[in-house]
């Protein structure tokens, strides 16, 4: 929490992807490392309201037949409570900059 009205949360995941495909051929064996990261920010500009902005990055990943390219995107939402928090209005916008596209290449011996 940077300020009373601004909170930040972040996560980073780093992992190994290993597929042993030697039973069907060495082309089907993959060993790589990938990661993803997320930054989440919550703002409370006035009482009973919240603005949330999230940024996400996924690194490229590989499988025996597909290379998935990385992707980055950002989402935002607004929430306002009414009637002593008995009623809420929420608005959410996903992929603000139209960057959440999935690109991939087929690899291997076809």
N, C-alpha and C positions, 0 to 999 in steps of 0.2 A: 504494500500500500504506500504509494508515493505521497498522496495527500488524502484527506478525508473523503474527497469527491472523486478520486482517481485510483483505481486498483489495476495491477498488471499481474498476469499469470502467464508463464511460458512453459513449454515442454519440448523435449528433444528425445527422440527415440532413434537408436542406432542398433542395427541388427544384421545378422548374417543370413544369407539365403544359400543353402547348399542342397543341390539335387544330385544324387548319384544315379546316373543313367547308364552306367557301364554295361548293364545287362542287355541293353538294346544298341549300344554304340557310344563311343567317346564323345560324339557330337551332342549327346543329350545330358552331359554332365555340366553343371553350373556351380560356381562358387564365387559369390560376390557379397559385398557389404552395401547397405543402403541406409538411409535415414529420412526422417521427416521431422519437421519443426512447426510449432504453433505458438503464436503470440496473441493473447487475448487481453483486451483492455475494456474495463467497465468505468463509465463516467456517470455521476449523478449530478446533473446540472441544477436541479431543483428538487424539492421534496416529492417523494413517491414517483420518481422518474428514473430511467436508466437508459444510457446509450452504450451499446456494446459493439466493438470493432475487433474482428479476428483476421489474422493473416496466417496462411498455411503454405508450407512448402513441402513437396514430396520429391525426393531425389530420384534419378532414374533407377529402374529395377530390371533385372534380367531373369528370364526363365529359359529352359532349353529351346523353346521355339519362338519366344517373343522378347523384344527389347522395348520396355515402356520408358518413354522419355519423362523427365521430371515435369512438375507443374507447380504453379504458384497462383494463389487466388486470395481474394479478400471478401469478407462478408460484413454486413453492418445491420444492426437492429435498434429499434427504439421501443420502449415500453413506458406507459403512463398508467398509474393506478388511480382509481376514482372511488368515491364512497367509502373512504377508510379502508382501502385495499380489498373491497368486495367485488370490484369490477376493474378489469384491465383492458387496455387497448395496446396491441403490439403490431409493429410493422417490421418486416424483415426484407432486406435486399441481399441476394446472394450473387457472388461473382461480379462485384462492382465494376471491374475493368475488363470483363469478358476474356479472362485469361485461363479459365478452368477448362482446358481442352485436353483430351487424351490423345496423344500421338504415340504410335508404336510402329515397329518394323517387325516383320516376320523374319526369323533367322533360321539357320540350319540348312540341311540338305533336303531340298524339296523335290 
